Amino acid sequence: MLVLLGVSCNDSVKDTVTYMANVPVYMSQDEFNATTRVAATHPMTNPGKICLYGNYIFINEINEGIHVIDNSDPSSPRNVAFIEIMGNIDLAAKDGILYADNMVDLLLFDISNPGAPQLKSRMKGVFEGVLPAPDNEYPVQSKIDFDGKIVVGWTQETVTEDVRYYYPRYGYDGLSSYKESSWSQNVAQPGSKITGVTGSMSRFAIAGEYLYTIHISNIYGQQPSYSSYYAAAAGLMKIFNIENEQINLVNSFNVSTAVETIFAYKDHLFLGLSNGMNIYSIVNPSAPNYISATWHFWGCDPVVVSDDYAYLTVRSTNVCGQNGNMLQIIDISDITQPKEVSRYALTEPYGLGIDDNKLFVCDNGLKVFDATVPAAAGGKQLFATTDFAGFDLIPYNGLLLVIGSDGLYQYSYSSDNQLKRLSVIPVSK
């Protein structure tokens, strides 16, 4: 009893624990740099995000690199090159430069000849704390060495560590697993001053002479409460000035770790969160200013904007949250007080886009809605197909690109509401 009474909030006990863990696999910076190269074509097996740049399409192969597609004839696209980039997820293009994440680094490629990209420069460590996601449910070893090393993968090993506990005693919740949300996820002819168009699932956005990026940093350090080491996450927006083919990091600040996508429209940024949408002004482009937000139940949430309306799909199956799937339409005519004007039930929506009074949605395939009356978009369906699983899309000037687990699908669309399939680049089985 005397011993128990003598225990205060500052008392602690040290314990030795043994557990199966994901142990980091490291590369030196030089070894890591050498993994980036431009190669011949590569089979498309796990496509992700897309960027339309003039007559070319850049398609992310998740965690492996970028396919280069010559789309001069959309009815007969040609896969002409592959850029090998370890850990690549996001991409954007402007004025002859392709920007791509390389885990912790940002790469710039010269695409003045898009079919033959050349590595131009590398910004080291700008996406600090980005880690590859483990493919199992084991915790991550609590001690990770970021000094001059890059984590490129994991092995599974039995780990024994001394852990100091402070009263009250808790479990090992400081060790992150892959299930946590903290783990990372205007067109003319090339040669002119142009900005590529990215899909709604992108975490890269270009507005004017600035590149805006979102990434999640996993932070490891001393834990004063119950474990010797802890894992935490921070959402970060990085702003780069990209004027005249130069690039400089001009600002960085914290955003919610729930941010999943970013969409630039006129002088605002629209951030899709897993529980809503945040709006930032970029009247001062190097210093985005928070304006307002809308909120909804937990779910995966990309957003696109046209005129006075924002369109969001909310997907709440699997890891995204509750059991609800919908299209949400937000009136942003007063940008300081956005308000929901309508919502429509969907099946399992992903990316979306809007053009020519048509709202295109990846939902159990592809659906197209009449958006002539924006608040009623989602009420009148013009077209639907379940022939493939759509992930994201780009509608632009009568050409629709849809990327999904089945490959790249292209359609033409017109004012008479007809869609015509032009071509398919299927994934390799």
N, C-alpha and C positions, 0 to 999 in steps of 0.2 A: 504494500500500500504506500509506504514511504517513497519507494522508487517511482511509483506511478505519479504521486503528487509532485515529485521533483521534476517531472518532464514538462518542459515549457515549449512554446511555439518554435523556439530556435534549436531544440534538441533534435538529434538525428541518429540514424543507425546506418552502418554500411553493410551491404549485402553483396554476395557474389551470385550472379545469375548466368545461366547457360540457356541459349535458345538458338533455333535455326533462323538464319538471317540472310537477306540479300546483301552481299559484300561487293563494294564497287570494283569495277574494272577500269583502270586508268590508262590514259595515253598522255605522252608529253605533248606540248604545243606543236613541235615540229612533226611528230608522228600524226597528229590530228590534221594539221594543214595538208599533209601529203595524201589524205584520203579524198580530197576534193579534186576532181578532174572532169574534163569534158570528154565523153566517150561516144562510141557509136550508139545506135538505138538500143533500147533496153525494153524487155517485155513489160507491158502495163499489167500489174497484178493487184495492186492495192492503191488505187488513185484517191487523191484527196482534194486539195483546193486548186482553183484555176484562175488564170489571168489571161484576158484577151488583149492582144497588143497588135494593132494593125491586122495584117494577114497571118499572124502567128498566134498560137495558143500555147501557153506554158501550163503544164499540169504537174502538180506535186505527186510524186510516188512516196507515200507516207514513210518518213524516217530514212529515205534512201536518196532522194534527189528530185530532179525536175525533167519531165519529158518536154521536148521541143517539137511542136506540130506545125508544119506548113499548111495553112488553111486558105491558100489562095483560091482554091476551088473547094467550097464547103461540102460539095457532093463527093469529093475524093480527097480527104485530108491525108497528109503524109507525115509519118513519124520520122524526123530527120536527125535527131540527136538526143543525147541524155546527159544531163549534168549530175555527176555523182556528188551528193552532199549529205554527209552523215547527219541524221537527226533533223532533216529539213521538214518543216510543216507549212510555213507561210512564205508568200512571195508577193511582189508588186513590181511595176515597171513604169518608167517615165523617161522620155527624151533620150533613148538609146542606152539606158541603164536598167538592169534587172537586179532587184534587191531580194535577198533570200536569207533566212536564218539558218545557221549551221550550229545548232545547239546553243552554245554560249556566245558565238561570234555572229557578226553580220557581214555577209559577202556582197560585193558589187561586181556584176558582170557587164562587160561591154557587149551590147546587143545592137550595135549599129548595123551589123549583119545578123539578124536574129537567128538564122539557121546555123551560125557558127559562133556561139558565145565564147567570150574569153574572160577569164578571171582578171578583174581590174584592181581590186583592193580588198582588204580584210580589216574589219574593226574588231579587235580582240576583246572578249569579255564583256561586251555591252549588255548581254542578256545573262547577267550573273545569276548563279543559283539554279539554272535550268538543268534538270536531271531527266534521264530516260525513265519511262515508267516500267516498273517490274511487271512481269506477266504472271505473277502468282500472288498469294496472300501473305507471304512471309513479311515480317517487318524489315526495315532497312537498318543495317548496322549503324549505331548511333555516332560513330566517329568517322567522319569523312574529311579527307585532306584535299582542300581546294588550292593549296599553294603550288602554283605552277603546273597543276595537273587538271585534266578534264575527265569527268566520269562519262564513259561511253557505253556501259552495260553493267550487268550484275552476274555474280556467281552465287550459288547457295552453299553456305557453310555453317557449321556449328560454331557459335561465338560464345566465349566466356568473358564477362566484364564485371568489374566492381561498380556497383551502383549505390549512391548515397541517398537514403530516404529521409525526409523531414516529416515530422508529425503534422497533420494526419497522413497516414500512409495510403498511397494510391497504387494503381496498376501501372503497366508499361505503356500508357497511352501516348507517351512522347515519341514513340517509334512509329513513323508513318508507314502506311501500306498503300498499294496502288489504287485502292478504292477511294482514297481521299481526293477531294476536289482540288487540292493543292498541286496535283501533278499536271504537268503540261502535255493546253491544247489550243472618156472623150476619145474616140479612136479615129486615127487617120493612117496614112501609109507610113511605115518606118522611114526614118530620115528627117521627118518634120518634128515640130515640137508637139509631142502627144503624151497622154497619160493612159496607161493601161487600165482596163476595167477588171476589178476583182469581184468574186462572188460574195454573197452575204455572210458566209461563214468565216471570212478573213479576220485576222488580227493585225493586219497591215492595212493602212489607208494613206493615200497621198492626196493632199489638198494644196494647190498652188505649188510653192517651192519647199514644202515640208512633208516629211514622212513621219507618220504616227504609228507606233507599235505598242502592243500589249503583250506582256509576258508575266509568268508566275515564277517568282524566285523562291526556292526552298532554302531556308536559313537554318544553320545548325550552330549551336553555341551552348554556353553554360546555362543550366536550369536551376534557379534558386529554390524551387519548391519541392521536387521529389525525385528527380533523376539527374545523373551527372551530365547528360547531354539531352538536348531536345530538338525536335524538328518543328519548324513553323513555316508559314508561307506568307508572301507579300505580293500583291498585285502591283505592277509598275507600268506606267505609261512613259515611253521614251519618245522624245521629239528630236528629229534630225533635220537640219537645214540641208537641202540637196540642190541648191541653186548652182547652175553652171557646172554640173557633173562633179562638183565637190560635195563632201559630206562632213558635217560637224554635229556632234551631239550638243544640243543647246538647252535641253531641259529634261528633267526626270522627276516624277512625283508618284506618290502612292494612289492607287485606285483599289476598288474592291477586288478581292480574290474571286468573286463571283462573275467578273467580266469574262465573257466568252467571245464576243465579236465587236468590231468597230466599223462604222459606216460614216463616211464624210459626205456632207451635202451642203453646198453653198458655204456659209460661214459658221457651220456647226458640226460637231462630232456626236454621233449617236452610238452609245455603248450598250450592247445587248448583254444583260446580266441573267443569271439563272433565276433571279427573282424580280426582274423588271427591266427598266431602261433608264440610263442616265444621259443627260444632254449637257454638252460643253460648248461654249462659244469659242470660236477661233478668230474673232475679229483681230485680236493680237495672236497671230499664229504660233508664236514660240512659247506662249503662256496660256494654254487653254483654261477657261474659267467656267467652273461648274454653274449651271443655270437651274436645272430642275430634274425631276425624276417621276416615273410611274412605277407601280409595284403590282405584282401578281403572285400566285402560288408558285412554289419552286418548280422549275422546269427549264430545259435547254431552250435558248431564246436568241435567234438572229433577228436583225431588224433592217428594213430598207425604208427609204423616204422619198416622197414625191410631192412637191408643192406643200400644202398645209396638212399632210397626213403621213403618219408613220405606220408601217405594217409590220407586225411581229408574229412569228409562229412560236408557239410554246409546246414543247414536247416533254412529256412527263413519264415516259416509260423507262424501264431498266434503271440506269444510274441517275437519271435526271430528276426524279422526285415523285410527286404524287401521281395519281392515275387520272390525268386530264390532258387533252390535246386540243389545241384551238388556234384559230387566227384571231388576232386582236388588232383592232384599228383605233389609232390614237389621233385625235385632233390636236395639231401643234400650231394652230394659227396664232395662239398666244403661247410663245415658246416658254414663258415662265410658269404657265399653268396647263400643261398637257392633260388631256382628259380622254378617257376611253369613250368611244361613241358606239361601238358594236363589237361583237365577237361571234365566231362561228366554229362549230365543232369540226375537228379534223380527225384523221386516223392515227398517223404517226409522222408529223411534219418535220422537215429539215430546212434547207435553204429556200429562199424566195427572191423574186425580183419583179420590177414593174416597168412597163414601157407601153406606149401606144394605147393607153386606157385598158391595159390587160395586166392582171396580176397572175404571175406564174409561181406555183408552189410545188416543191418536192414533197409529196404526201402519198405514201403507198404507191409510188410511181411518179406521175406528173399530173397536175391539175392546173387548168387555166380558167380564171374568173373574169367577168366583166367588171372593170373598175371605172366605168364612165361616171358613176356616182360613187365617189370614194368611200363614203361611210357605209355603203351597201355592198362593197366588194366582198365577195365570199357568198353572196346570196344568189348569184346567177353563174352557173358553171357553163363554160363554153366548150371545154375539151378535157378529156381524162384518158389516161392509159396506165395500166399496171404491168406493162411489158418489161419493165426494168425497175431497179431500186434507185431512185434519184437521191443524191446527197446535197448538191448545190447546183446553181444555175446562173447564167448571165444572159439576159435578153438585151439585144442592142440592134437598133435599126433594121428590124425584120429578121434577124438571125438569133436563134435561141440555142445556147450551149447548155447541155445538162450532163453533169458528171455524177457517177455513182459506182457502186460495187461491180456493176456489169460493164462499165466502160464509159466512153464519151459518145453522147447522142447529139445530133444537130438537126434542128428544124428551121423551116422558114415560116414566118407568120405575117399576116397582112390585115388590113382594115376590114376585110370581109369575114374575119374571125376564123379563117381556115389555117390549120397547121399541117405542114407537109414534112415528113421525115426526109432528110437529105442524105445522112450517112451515119455509120456507127463504127467506132474503133473499139472492138470488144477487148475485155481483159483476157490475158492468157491463163488458161486453166492449168 
